Amino acid sequence: MLNDMVINEIIDDLQGTCQDIGEVLIEYELELDDLDSKDFEAIDDAIFNCACCGWWYDLAEISTDVEDENVCARCVEDGDYEI
């Protein structure tokens, strides 16, 4: 498990972007295999990657109208994601 400071920096670097998590990990000289389930859980507890637009958002921005995927409210409101 990575230390909390590194996980928080990764979360900060991802949030508000459409970067691939692997791209961000390179900045820390890490690969996906370097993260364990607790690291992924910490990320998932803070942000999500919209299944429609690919941007990383705060959990508060998940659309409550979509049950099967994590989709941001903006994509649903704009009609980019059909329910």
Order of alpha helices (4+ residues) and beta strands (2+ residues): alpha-alpha-alpha-beta-beta-alpha
